[in-house]
Amino acid sequence: MVTQSDDNPLQKGHDVEANLQSIEADESKPAAPPSGLWGHICYYGHKVVVAGRIELQGISPIPVKERTVTKTLNIFTLWWSMSCNILPITFGMLGPVYGLSLRDSCLVILFFTLLSTLLPAYLCTLGPKLGMRQMIQARYSWGRYIISLPVLLNLATMTGFSVIIVITGGQCLSAVANGHLSISVGIVIMSILTLIISFCGFTTLHMYERFAWIPAVIAIIVAVGCGGKYLHLQNPPADPPTPQGILSFAMIVASYMIPWACLASDFTTYLVPSTPSWKIFTYSYTGLALPTILLMCLGAAIQGAIPSVPAWSEAYNETLVGGVLQAMLAPAHGFGRFLVVILSFTLLGNLAATSYSITLNFQMLAPVLFKVPRYLFAVILAAILIPVSIKAAADFFDSLENFVSLIGYWSSAFLGVVMVDHLWEKKGDCGRYDLEAWNDASKLPWGVAALTASVASFALVIPSMDQVWWQGPIAKTTGDLGFEFAFVVSGLLYPPLRMVEKKISGR
């Protein structure tokens, strides 16, 4: 028999959350705090929660009566703010690295962004109907326990993105300070600001994202206005584009977009269930794709012009992306330096939403972690981000290229299974989900079919990979087709494997 112990920190954290909710629900609570240390902690903790609008809900499904958000436009502003910052510029700068001209880079960006955005936009529509976080939905194909493997990979992916973001923000802050502020200090500043937003949760996140894009758009427009006269000075590649270069850069673009599908419905679970799916899809698709396309193309143009503009080249060698933006805004003098600071803080829109999903994924990783309040994982994330980001900043673009080119493989295989399960097994009908079974292993699939289909797809993915450390025989001829094969092959293998699993397990 397990008993509660005052020395168990996990139980204490769970009790604090329960007590806070109890206090909030009790309208007859007297104005004076209860007696005793624990009563004081719960009483004043509740005041902090109310004042900070901290979300207490964890990974358990949102009850229908609590899905009350009617401002569908919030979905557009959230994705728009997440995408309208200098991170897509950074990714777009990799186009010329693969030997692509500005035109070729923009064509790859346009096509593969429009294609890969379909996944997150569609999965966003399931949030209001099911009230479940994205990786909880995946339990209906991956099972209660095997889902921990994709959750772990998703945590690594989102944490990796967060590292890239805080490094980029740190570079901007360092550039505007002319070296008086180190990149490491800039990283610490970005991490702390992220902690505050992700700690508070859903309401604060949407409130912040509703307005965060405005200074971002202004700062980017001014930067283009100041430095745009040099963007036509493109340094043409020595050789014509190759299939390898095109598909490898396509992998970068898709790897930026596809992982959003692994957390898409995290941001829509509080919407009213009757919200039209077409509206959620349209807002999500345009909010995510439009700024990404424009800003990635701007990044490719900046990278192509750097060799032709000595001031940009010098700044790039010192603080990379932040240095180039500082050089572009140099004609605006003090106002330009202020805008570089604004540009660095625009990354918080992306970072805050990503870290919010990270706090939820931590709870899904193991049953014991479900007892830890969601908001405490925001503190743990900040403690991870700071040292890892400082280390990775020493070789930023190599770290970026190697990381991004890997995440597209696993996420494509994972999503291939999730999409086929929803469209084939559930017939695209959310009513076929047993919502009461979300945390009951005896009612959920084993997940063996999902895991086997995903792992087996790598028999074709590995020969199709084109990385610095490995180039498969297929990739030598065609370029990197890994993420395409991962999605298609896992999706094709899942139905027969799932039928076998159902026959053996009876569920």
GIDA-V697835 format. One record per residue. N is the residue number from 1. PHI is phi in radians with two decimals (none if undefined). OMEGA is omega in radians with two decimals (* if undefined). NEAR is the number of other C-alpha atoms within 8 Angstrom. Layout:
n=<N N>
phi=<PHI PHI>
omega=<OMEGA OMEGA>
near=<NEAR NEAR>
This chain:
n=<1 2 3 4 5 6 7 8 9 10 11 12 13 14 15 16 17 18 19 20 21 22 23 24 25 26 27 28 29 30 31 32 33 34 35 36 37 38 39 40 41 42 43 44 45 46 47 48 49 50 51 52 53 54 55 56 57 58 59 60 61 62 63 64 65 66 67 68 69 70 71 72 73 74 75 76 77 78 79 80 81 82 83 84 85 86 87 88 89 90 91 92 93 94 95 96 97 98 99 100 101 102 103 104 105 106 107 108 109 110 111 112 113 114 115 116 117 118 119 120 121 122 123 124 125 126 127 128 129 130 131 132 133 134 135 136 137 138 139 140 141 142 143 144 145 146 147 148 149 150 151 152 153 154 155 156 157 158 159 160 161 162 163 164 165 166 167 168 169 170 171 172 173 174 175 176 177 178 179 180 181 182 183 184 185 186 187 188 189 190 191 192 193 194 195 196 197 198 199 200 201 202 203 204 205 206 207 208 209 210 211 212 213 214 215 216 217 218 219 220 221 222 223 224 225 226 227 228 229 230 231 232 233 234 235 236 237 238 239 240 241 242 243 244 245 246 247 248 249 250 251 252 253 254 255 256 257 258 259 260 261 262 263 264 265 266 267 268 269 270 271 272 273 274 275 276 277 278 279 280 281 282 283 284 285 286 287 288 289 290 291 292 293 294 295 296 297 298 299 300 301 302 303 304 305 306 307 308 309 310 311 312 313 314 315 316 317 318 319 320 321 322 323 324 325 326 327 328 329 330 331 332 333 334 335 336 337 338 339 340 341 342 343 344 345 346 347 348 349 350 351 352 353 354 355 356 357 358 359 360 361 362 363 364 365 366 367 368 369 370 371 372 373 374 375 376 377 378 379 380 381 382 383 384 385 386 387 388 389 390 391 392 393 394 395 396 397 398 399 400 401 402 403 404 405 406 407 408 409 410 411 412 413 414 415 416 417 418 419 420 421 422 423 424 425 426 427 428 429 430 431 432 433 434 435 436 437 438 439 440 441 442 443 444 445 446 447 448 449 450 451 452 453 454 455 456 457 458 459 460 461 462 463 464 465 466 467 468 469 470 471 472 473 474 475 476 477 478 479 480 481 482 483 484 485 486 487 488 489 490 491 492 493 494 495 496 497 498 499 500 501 502 503 504 505 506 507>
phi=<none -1.65 -1.97 -1.30 -2.26 -1.19 -1.63 -1.61 -1.18 -1.18 -1.14 -1.06 -1.07 -1.15 -1.15 -1.03 -1.10 -1.12 -1.16 -1.10 -1.13 -1.12 -1.13 -1.13 -1.38 -1.58 -1.30 -1.58 -1.09 -1.18 -1.16 -1.33 -1.18 -1.11 -1.37 1.62 -1.08 -1.14 -1.12 -1.12 -1.07 -1.18 -1.13 -1.31 -1.10 -1.07 -1.10 -1.14 -1.08 -1.17 -1.13 -1.61 0.92 -1.37 -1.36 -1.60 -1.11 -1.77 -1.57 -1.14 -0.98 -1.36 -1.05 -0.98 -1.15 -1.72 -1.55 -2.09 -1.25 -1.93 -1.40 -1.12 -1.05 -1.02 -1.16 -1.12 -1.15 -1.15 -1.14 -1.10 -1.18 -1.14 -1.73 -1.60 -2.76 -1.51 -1.14 -1.05 -1.05 -1.08 -1.17 -1.10 -1.17 -1.38 -0.97 -1.10 -1.09 -1.58 1.36 -1.75 -1.27 -1.07 -1.07 -1.15 -1.07 -1.16 -1.14 -1.12 -1.05 -1.08 -1.17 -1.34 -1.25 -1.06 -1.29 -1.33 -1.28 -1.04 -1.14 -1.09 -1.12 -1.21 -1.17 -1.04 -1.22 -1.47 -0.99 -1.15 -1.30 -1.74 1.21 -1.98 -1.17 -1.04 -1.34 -1.27 -0.98 -1.17 -1.09 -1.33 -2.15 -1.70 1.45 -1.23 -1.86 -1.15 -1.04 -1.05 -1.17 -1.05 -1.09 -1.09 -1.14 -1.16 -1.06 -1.11 -1.13 -1.18 -1.17 -1.07 -1.07 -1.10 -1.06 -1.04 -1.17 -1.20 -1.15 -1.05 -1.12 -1.11 -1.10 -1.12 -1.12 -1.18 -1.12 -1.25 -1.61 0.94 1.49 -1.28 -2.06 -1.26 -1.05 -1.09 -1.15 -1.05 -1.10 -1.09 -1.07 -1.09 -1.15 -1.19 -1.11 -1.12 -0.96 -1.10 -1.24 -1.18 -1.10 -1.28 1.84 -1.00 -1.11 -1.12 -1.05 -1.16 -1.11 -1.16 -1.17 -1.11 -2.13 -1.11 -1.28 -1.12 -1.12 -1.11 -1.09 -1.07 -1.13 -1.18 -1.10 -1.12 -1.08 -1.17 -1.12 -1.35 -1.89 -1.09 -1.18 -1.73 -1.18 -1.36 -1.44 -1.36 -1.58 -1.16 -1.12 -1.18 -2.11 -1.15 -1.11 -1.90 -0.98 -1.09 -1.15 -1.12 -1.28 -1.22 -1.22 -1.04 -1.10 -1.11 -1.09 -1.12 -1.24 -1.33 -1.57 -1.04 -1.02 -1.06 -1.16 -1.38 -2.44 -1.00 -1.34 -1.00 -1.71 -2.16 -1.18 -1.62 -1.23 -1.01 -0.98 -1.44 -1.01 -1.01 -1.12 -1.10 -1.25 -1.08 -1.07 -1.10 -1.10 -1.18 -1.14 -1.23 -1.13 -1.57 -1.38 -1.06 -1.16 -1.11 -1.07 -1.09 -1.36 -1.13 -1.12 -1.10 -1.07 -1.10 -1.15 -1.11 -1.09 -1.19 -1.62 -0.95 -1.09 -1.63 -2.13 -0.94 -1.11 -1.17 -1.08 -1.14 -1.18 -1.12 -1.17 -1.55 -2.36 0.91 -1.05 -1.06 -1.14 -1.12 -1.11 -1.08 -1.17 -1.11 -1.60 -0.99 -1.05 -1.50 0.95 -1.07 -1.13 -1.11 -1.13 -1.11 -1.19 -1.13 -1.09 -1.06 -1.07 -1.14 -1.35 -1.12 -1.13 -1.12 -1.07 -1.28 -1.15 -1.16 -1.16 -1.10 -1.21 -1.05 -1.17 -1.08 -1.08 -1.27 -1.16 -1.03 -1.15 -1.46 -1.16 -2.64 -0.96 -1.14 -1.33 -1.13 -1.33 -1.47 -0.96 -0.90 -1.16 -1.21 -1.22 -1.11 -1.19 -1.08 -1.07 -1.06 -1.17 -1.41 -1.05 -1.07 -1.20 -1.16 -1.16 -1.08 -1.19 -1.23 -1.12 -1.14 -2.44 -1.10 -1.18 -1.14 -1.10 -1.09 -1.12 -1.17 -1.21 -1.13 -1.22 -1.60 -1.24 -1.13 -1.20 -1.19 -1.17 -1.16 -1.11 -1.07 -1.26 -1.03 -1.19 -1.06 -1.19 -1.15 -1.07 -1.21 -1.45 -1.73 -1.17 -1.69 1.02 1.21 -1.90 -1.17 -1.20 -1.45 -1.44 -1.45 -1.15 -1.34 -1.63 -1.01 -2.12 -1.95 -1.06 -1.26 -1.87 -1.71 -1.06 -1.09 1.61 -1.16 -1.09 -1.10 -1.13 -1.11 -1.08 -1.19 -1.15 -1.11 -1.09 -1.27 -1.11 -1.76 -1.17 -1.04 -1.15 -1.78 -1.46 -2.27 -2.14 -1.07 -1.64 -2.82 -2.25 -1.28 -1.09 -1.21 -1.10 -1.08 -1.68 -1.83 1.63 -1.31 -2.02 -1.05 -1.22 -1.13 -1.15 -1.05 -1.20 -1.23 -1.17 -1.09 -1.16 -1.30 -1.36 -1.10 -0.99 -1.12 -1.17 -1.19 -1.13 -1.13 -1.07 -1.13 -1.17 -1.36 -1.54 1.35 -2.67>
omega=<-3.13 3.12 3.10 -3.14 3.11 -3.11 -3.11 -3.07 -3.14 3.12 3.11 3.14 3.12 3.13 3.11 -3.13 3.14 3.14 3.11 3.12 3.13 3.14 -3.11 -3.09 -3.07 -3.07 -3.11 -3.09 3.14 -3.11 -3.11 3.12 3.10 3.12 3.10 -3.11 -3.10 3.09 3.10 -3.13 -3.12 -3.10 -3.11 3.03 3.09 3.14 3.10 3.14 -3.12 -3.12 -3.11 3.14 -3.09 3.14 3.12 -3.11 3.08 -3.04 3.12 -3.09 3.13 3.11 -3.10 -3.10 3.12 3.07 -2.96 -3.08 -3.13 -3.12 -3.11 3.14 3.10 3.13 3.10 -3.09 3.11 -3.14 3.13 3.13 3.11 -3.07 -3.03 3.13 -3.04 3.12 3.07 3.06 3.14 3.13 3.13 3.13 3.11 -3.13 3.11 3.09 3.11 3.06 -3.11 3.03 3.12 3.14 -3.11 3.10 -3.11 3.11 3.10 3.14 -3.10 -3.04 -3.02 3.02 3.11 -3.12 -3.00 3.11 -3.14 -3.08 3.14 -3.13 3.14 -3.10 3.03 -3.07 -3.10 -3.08 -3.12 -3.08 -3.09 -3.09 -3.06 3.01 -2.97 -3.09 2.99 3.05 -3.09 3.08 -3.11 2.97 -3.07 3.10 -3.06 -3.01 -3.13 3.10 -3.14 3.12 3.04 3.11 3.11 3.10 3.11 3.06 3.12 3.14 -3.09 3.09 3.08 3.07 -3.14 3.08 3.12 -3.08 -3.09 3.06 3.13 3.09 3.09 3.09 3.14 -3.13 3.10 -3.12 -3.09 -3.14 3.12 3.08 3.13 3.05 -3.10 3.08 -3.13 3.11 3.09 3.10 3.13 -3.14 -3.14 -3.11 -3.12 3.12 3.09 3.13 -3.07 -3.08 -3.10 3.10 -3.07 3.03 -2.88 -3.06 3.14 3.13 -3.12 3.11 3.14 -3.08 -3.11 -3.07 -3.02 -3.08 -3.03 3.09 3.12 -3.14 3.14 -3.09 -3.14 3.12 3.12 3.12 3.10 3.12 -3.12 -3.05 -3.05 -3.09 3.13 -3.02 3.12 -3.12 -3.09 3.07 -3.02 3.09 -3.09 -3.08 3.07 -3.11 3.12 3.06 3.13 -3.14 -3.12 -3.08 3.10 3.07 3.06 3.10 3.11 -3.13 -3.13 -3.14 3.02 -3.01 -3.00 -3.12 3.08 -3.13 -3.13 3.09 -2.99 -3.04 3.04 -3.03 -3.08 -3.02 -3.11 3.10 3.07 -3.08 -3.11 3.13 -3.11 -3.12 -3.12 -3.13 3.10 -3.14 -3.10 3.12 -3.13 -3.08 -3.10 -3.13 -3.13 -3.00 -2.99 3.13 3.13 3.14 -3.09 -3.05 3.04 3.10 3.07 3.10 3.10 3.12 3.12 -3.12 3.14 -3.10 -3.06 -3.13 -3.08 -3.11 -3.05 -3.13 3.11 -3.12 3.14 3.14 3.13 3.14 -3.11 -3.07 3.01 -3.01 3.14 3.13 3.13 3.12 3.07 3.12 3.12 -3.09 -3.11 3.12 3.13 3.07 -3.05 3.11 3.10 3.11 3.09 -3.13 3.08 3.06 3.11 3.14 3.13 -3.11 3.06 3.11 -3.13 3.10 3.10 -3.04 -3.11 3.13 3.12 -3.10 3.04 3.11 3.10 -3.14 3.09 -3.12 3.06 3.13 -3.11 -2.99 -3.14 -3.10 -3.09 -3.10 3.09 -3.14 -3.12 3.12 -3.08 -3.00 3.12 3.11 3.05 3.10 3.12 3.13 3.13 3.13 3.09 -3.04 -2.99 -3.12 -3.12 -3.13 3.12 3.12 -3.08 -3.10 -3.10 -3.14 -2.86 -3.01 3.04 3.11 -3.14 -3.08 -3.11 -3.13 -3.03 -3.08 3.14 -2.96 -3.14 -3.07 -3.06 -3.09 3.10 3.11 3.13 -3.08 3.05 3.10 -3.09 -3.11 3.14 3.11 -3.12 -3.04 -3.13 -3.10 -3.09 3.12 -3.12 -3.07 3.13 3.10 3.13 3.10 3.02 -3.01 3.14 -3.03 -2.97 -3.09 -3.08 -3.08 -3.10 -3.14 -3.14 3.07 3.05 -3.06 -3.13 3.13 3.13 -3.13 -3.12 3.14 -3.12 -3.13 -3.12 3.14 -3.11 3.01 3.07 -3.13 -3.07 3.08 -3.09 -3.12 3.09 -3.11 3.12 -3.07 3.14 3.04 -3.10 -3.11 3.09 -3.11 3.13 -3.13 -2.99 -2.94 -3.04 3.07 -3.01 -3.05 3.09 -3.14 -3.14 -3.11 -3.05 -3.05 3.12 3.11 3.12 -3.11 -3.02 -3.08 3.13 3.12 3.13 3.11 3.08 3.14 -3.14 -3.12 -3.12 -3.02 -3.09 3.13 *>
near=<2 3 4 6 6 7 5 8 7 9 12 10 11 11 8 9 10 8 9 12 10 8 12 8 6 7 6 4 6 5 4 4 9 7 6 6 6 6 10 12 8 12 12 9 10 12 8 8 10 8 7 7 10 13 10 9 7 9 11 6 8 11 7 8 5 7 14 8 8 7 6 11 7 9 13 13 13 13 11 12 16 14 14 14 17 11 10 13 14 11 13 15 15 11 14 14 7 10 12 15 12 13 7 10 16 12 8 11 14 9 8 11 14 9 7 10 13 9 9 15 15 9 12 15 14 11 18 17 10 11 14 15 13 13 12 11 9 11 14 11 12 16 14 15 8 12 13 11 7 9 12 9 9 11 11 8 10 11 11 9 8 12 12 10 11 15 15 12 16 17 15 18 15 16 12 13 8 7 8 6 10 9 13 8 9 16 15 9 9 13 12 9 9 13 13 8 11 15 13 14 13 9 10 11 13 10 8 9 13 11 9 11 15 7 9 13 10 8 12 9 8 9 13 9 8 12 10 9 7 8 11 8 9 10 8 6 9 5 5 7 10 6 9 13 12 15 12 12 13 11 13 12 12 12 13 11 11 15 12 9 13 12 13 13 15 11 11 12 15 13 14 11 9 6 11 6 7 7 9 14 12 9 11 14 12 9 15 14 11 8 11 12 12 8 14 16 14 10 14 17 13 10 10 16 14 11 9 9 10 8 7 13 12 8 13 13 8 7 13 10 11 16 17 13 11 15 10 12 16 10 7 9 8 6 7 13 13 9 10 16 11 11 15 14 9 16 15 11 16 12 13 13 11 10 15 13 10 13 15 11 12 11 15 14 10 9 8 6 11 11 11 12 12 13 14 10 11 14 10 8 12 12 8 8 12 11 8 9 13 12 7 10 9 6 7 9 6 7 9 9 9 10 9 11 11 9 11 15 11 11 12 13 17 13 11 14 16 10 9 12 12 11 10 9 8 11 7 7 9 9 5 6 8 7 6 6 9 12 6 9 11 5 7 14 15 12 14 9 12 14 10 9 15 14 9 8 13 9 8 10 14 9 11 15 15 13 8 6 4 7 12 11 8 10 15 10 8 10 16 13 13 12 13 8 11 18 14 10 12 17 14 7 9 14 12 7 12 10 8 8 13 10 8 6 8 6 8>
